[in-house]
């Protein structure tokens, strides 16, 4: 009787539940616990059971610098161990504020501990993404979710049955966001997909991108943070059941742009072999700025804090010391109240060791990209909506049911494009060709959503996908357009307009509808399972469901699997026509390609 009970328990632990996304593990339907844990010589069922039970009660993983303590959680009876707040770099405080991240050492562990006791976000203003998460400069932490059985290895069999690793890089325009957002809980991906999921924080705003042109505060710290986290994963993830040679990095918006930078940076060449880029691109207006421009922003910032004198045109040691002693909230508040804060706060930069030159010039050199890389890249259907919603709502409230005049349209587009080196009249004439004296308000709404989406997301992603395809080939580059969102969109304002907005793939992708079943409908849950299946399948195989088609460009998802898909240009010509006919020349002039 006891033996039969043990078999039943082991069977429940090992095999997929009916509701799981993937039908079988990559190890086959007959995979057993003994197969997973056995040594090279033999495997005793009693020994396996003892090892499993010991770990289950004490989820601890030993690393070179000490023990990482995990918490046992479950999803649909699948047990996952989560390790919160592991330090991947020394706290960037005191003399290390604005410095390139330093590796954790024994002294760091003694003083700060290996793991943070509190989930935090890096310093940023309060916002809807991070909610009530406390902010702290001591924020260079990462989280790991790993299926329970895959953390019970002995050192002798670590090479057996290692799992693919998925490392998430959050978005937020390099000024907000956190790997600790509840939306990015990796338990569902890990449990359903049998993958190791990693999320991370990186420094934001001036904490992450101040450039003083001095070695002690040289800029792009936030990008170096991402690289440091990937290096930590490369060196340690084996202890958590992950395969350091099967790492997929994935990110959205600024996180997707970051993935694009990590692809071409000499610092991260061998730290991953697959990349997923969601609604972000180094070709976007958020792209890395010239080093001099970030320096000028940084000097103005220093003068505003009275750390540099008005007549000074360079940083010195006293200015750096002053900035390092400044209250973090004072730094955080700088420029936030300005309407044009995006022109005041720093972006990543090019011209340093991390991004040696203009990314678009780097992309011209095919040797900048790992030739064995596999990439999945895409957009959502209504990317521009959230960027122009406030202005559009004011316009539509003003005009009511009447049409919009040409003058009102010109004024709106001029406002939307303020601070951008784009001729608003040329844009208006292109998107609203054959102008009459008045235009239908709803038509104006949809067209401006497309216009702004093209400028900030659609065309930059299209140009990046095009270049990656030229370098890697169609067999290694897969692109999509998401055309459906869940009933509870990522950004609440999208709900009333029934749009598939920027970020709408995130909740389904991380299984939020499955974790919070009472808040979502059955259609939401199916979308979630579908997206997870695509992303997990790509992380495991480097392929996606539409691989059999001759051309993988911008397949619409979710899609009818019986339908033959063609190149995105032919399937959705309106989405790329503007990129080729209007924006390409402008982008090439601005980017000096």
Buried (B, 14 or more C-beta within 10 A) or exposed (E): EEEEEEEEEBEEBBEBEEEBBBEEBEEEEEBBBBBBBBEEEEBEBEBBBEBBEEBBEEBBBEBEBBEBBBEBBEBEEBBBBBBBBBBBBBBBBEEBBBBBBBEBEEEBBEEBEBBBEEBBBBBBBEBEBBEEBEBBBBBBBBBBBBBBBBBBBEEEBEEEBBBBBBBBBBBBBBBBBBBBBBBBBBBBBBBBBBBBBBBBBBBBBBBBBBBBBBEBBBBBBBBBBBBBBBBBBBBBBBBBBBBBEBBBBBBBBBBBBBBBBBBBBEBBBEBBBBBBBBBBBBBBBBBBBEBEBBBBBBBBBBBEBEBBEEEEEEBBEEBBEBBBEBEBEEBBEBBEEEEEBBEBBBBBBBBBEBBBBBBBBBBEEEEBBBEEBBBBBBBBBBBBBBBBBEBBEEBBEEBEEEBBBBEBBBEBBBEBBEEBEBEBEEBBBBBBEEEEEBBEBEEBBBBBBBBBBBBBBBBBBBBBBBBBBEBBEBEBBBBBBBBBBBEBBBBEBBBEBEBBBBBBBBBBBBBBBBBEEEEBEEEBBBBBBBBBBBBBBBBBEBBBBBBEBEBBBBBBBBBEEEEEBBBBBEBBEEBBEBBBEBBBEBBEEBBEB
